[in-house]
Amino acid sequence: MANEKYLATVHDAAEGGLGWSTSTFKILLATSAYTPDTSASGDHYVSDIPGAAIIARSAALTSKTNVGGTLDFGVATCSLVPSGSTIVYAILYKDTGVDATSPLLAKYDTGNGFPLDTDDQDVNIQTGPGPNFALTL
């Protein structure tokens, strides 16, 4: 597995539709009940992820930056994630308020802590340098 961009949304971003600095972005945590398709004709919206696979969602991301097309953010927290699940994906998405119009940006499944068994605690997602970036367009 590897961290990947959702190519359908990269196309939208290239057309100017992302709005990183002005829009609401979040992280959702998903189980292996979701099989990602990050190809250009694959998954595009949160509604493409089975509802049962979504364990939790963060609040709106803060401390967002865009340096030369590399997008980053502060720590994203999913509060009190219920026990009994295993997180295999953290997914960055633009939250429009409706899953059917909320585009997926990037899927993370490598890095410290993946996979993660949940235990009624907060889950913090933090990006870093190298392959653990938020998204480079």
N, C-alpha and C positions, 0 to 999 in steps of 0.2 A: 504494500500500500504506500501511498505518497500523498503529501499535501497537494491539492490541485485547485485550479481556478475552474469556475463554471463558465465555459466558453460562450454560451448564449448571452450571458450578462456582460462579459468582456466586450462583445460586439456592441451591446447597448452603451457601455461606457465610452467606447470609441466614438459613438455618435453623439456624445454629450449628455446622456441621460442619467448619470450616476448621482451627482449632487452630494459628494462626500462631506463637504464642509457644512452644508445646510440641511441635510436630510437626517432621518433617524435610522441608525444601524444598530443591530443587535447580534448576539450569538445564541444559537440554539444547540442543545445537546441531544444527540440521537444514538439509538442502539443499533445493533446489527440487523434489526428488522427492516432497516433501510439499506438498499443497494444503490449507491450513487451512480449516476450517469452524467459525467461532467463534459461530455462531447457537445459540439455545437448544436446538435439536434436533440440533446438529452434534457435532463432536469433543468428547469428555468426558475420555478417559483417554489415557495415554501409548500404550497399545496401539492407539489410532486412528491413530497415526503409523507409516507403513511403516518397518520395522526398517532397511532400506537407506538411509533418509533421515536417520537419527540418526547423527551423526558422533562426538559426545562428550557426556559428562555431567560436571557439576561435582561436587565434594564437597558436603556439606551446607552450606547458607548460614549465615553467621554475622552477628552484629551486626544481627539482625532487630529492627525497630521497628514500632510501630503507633501513629500519631498521628492521632487523629480519623478512623480508617478508612483512612488512607493507609499502606500497608505498604511497607517499604523494607528493604534489606539491604546488607551490606558488599560488597566486591569478590568476585565468584564466579569461580573459576579452573577452566578445563578444561585439564588438564595434557597437554602433548606431543600436541597434536591432529595426526594424520597429514596429510602433505601430499597435494595432489592433489584436494581438494574445495573447494567454495565454500559458505560458510555464508551462508544468507539469513535464517534465523530463530534467535533465542535464545528459548527457551520456558521459562517459570517453571512448575514443577509441584510438587505435594506427593508425596513419595516414601514409599509404603507398603511398599516392598520387592517389589511385584508390579505390573508395568505395567498389567494389566487393572483394577487398583483405585487407580492413582495419578492423581488428577485434574489436568488442565491448568488453569492459572490465567490466564496472559497470554502473548501472542506479541509479540515485538519484532522489527521488520524495518526500522526507521528509526533514525537516529542516527549517530554517528561510527563509521566502519568497516564499515558494511553496504553491499553484501555484502562478505565477507572471504574471500580465498583463503588456504587453510591451508598451513603450511610447517614442520611438525614442531616447532612452538613452542607455548607456553602461550597460551591465549586468555582474557583477562580481561573480564568483563562487569561494568559498574558503572552503577548508575542515577544519576539526577540530578534536579534540580528541573524543573518544567514537564511536558512531554509524556513525558519519560523516567522517570517514576515506576515503582515496582515494580507497584503495583496499588492503586487507590482503589475501595473498595466503596461 
